[in-house]
Amino acid sequence: MIRASIDIGSNSVLLLVAELDESGKKISKEILNLSYITSLGKDLDKTKKFHPDSMKATYEALADYKNQLEKIKINPRDTIVTATEASRVATNATEFYAKIKKELGFSVRLITSKGEAHYTALGVVSGIESSDSELVIMDIGGASTELIRIQIDPFKILSTVSLPVGSVRGTDWRVELSFDEKMESLLNQDFSSYFTKSLICVAGSMTSLAAMFMGHNVYDDKKIDGLTISFSSFKEFSKDLQNTSVENLLLLFPHLGKRAPMVAAGATIAEMISEKLKIENIKISTRGLRYGTLIQGEIDGQFTIG
């Protein structure tokens, strides 16, 4: 059985096409795993609308995915497509996705923060081996960060919290000189239920930072999936990163591409939240939302908006 899923996030648009095993619950082979940086969350706090350039980039990414899918005989209408925080905020999201459906055939499902947490956790669990009965996951997106505590077997979401900050939104706050104030306000709450020694980190900000931490100038999922980084080492790395120009980052790590201006904010967000959770180490997972929706095969109505 082959399925396709697309995750339209606040910074990136990700496509996964994979074959499932006989149980239909595990991925046996990845066929396509592609990404575009489109920054749908750019300037969202100020305008409450998708930026025209971001919509153009997202449309072009989806048009390419449509062609890629049709080459392997998958109808865009059969693809599971989800949209998250930026699309929950943007007042022109409905109009934009109506255009996408009419012209490209993709039916975009806007999901809640709880739905985002559920399918992200399901994706992570599908590819992780752990002797622990519970895990805490941090998903730093472009406009939001989800903390998710899960029970592994049987799979169950124990608690979630969605913080309205991510690498794109955090970068905008830095430009506005409001980052420290807004982060202090967001983190002024009780996180004790998410205290953990080892924090599982997913999504593009953290996987890119992990590749940078390892000094990789070419990004390869397989080389960082499962990587463990001590929190003390990550803090030193983050400190150095804050003093590095975007131009230098691109010279050192060309795989960052359009993500380069956002990684410093992403690192600081990760560091500040991790401090609150009293962690000792970070463990990287390259799986996430698109894996969970692909494995599930459908979006539960309780997690949809509109």
Phi, psi and omega in degrees: 000127180247133178229160177229142177220148178231134177247110176266101183260188182278350178231328186225162173236119189242136177244134173230127170238126184213157175260134179264154177285184185297332179287339183074011184242354180226147179276126180262335182203130174270131182259315175224138176215095191235157180213149171229142172266118184236347173055050178298337181275001184298130176060017187294324180295329181276317189259336186062019180224152171297137176290140180306319180295323180290322177295318178299314180296321180292317178300315181295323177297314181292326176296320177294318179298321177303314179296318180298318181292317182294332176296330180253023171066035174249126180282130177308329181292341179265002182273135177278116184237124180240153175228148190238224196304312181302321181286338175286335185264319188295128181285344178258014182295315183300315179296317181296316183285337172294320177295317178301315181295315182295317188265332183244342176093357180277129174263108185272127178257118176279122184248155180286168176297326177292323177294319177301316179296316183300307185286330174297312180297319179299320177295317180297312182299329182294343184232015184240144175247124182211144176272353179284152177274337179227154177222156172242130183245140172240124181243100178268110178264204179278324184235351179214160175231126178257133168252132187224121172259127184232154167263132187282310186222111359285153183299130180202135174278120180272321176195154177217155170216137179247122179257129183283059175212139176209189187293324179285310180297319179297323177295318176299319179297323179296318178298322180280356183062032180243006187302306185300316181296315183289322178294319178301318179294316181296323185271003178274064178207172183276114178253015188301331181288351180248009176301136181199152176283319183242123182253122178278122184245131182233174174084168193300323180300310185285326178291324177293316178298323178295318178296321177294317180304322181277356178079020182281123176268357171233129183279133178217111180313314188296335183277345181242346179298124181089358180298135176249130181235128177294144183295324178298320178291322180296321180296319178296318178299315180298320180299315179295322183297324182297338182259013182251132181288157177300320180299318180291323177301318181291329175292319182282323186226074184300339180294344180295322180052230183291350179281343187307316182293344186259348189291328180295315177296319178301319179295318180293319177299313179300317181295315183293318179291318181298323176301317180295330184271357177059042184279162175250330179208160179249136175239129186268133170238131179270003177264163181182217189307310185295332176289317181295317180291324178295316180295318180293322177086353179196166178254121178297131182304332180294343183257006182258157178242127178079000000 
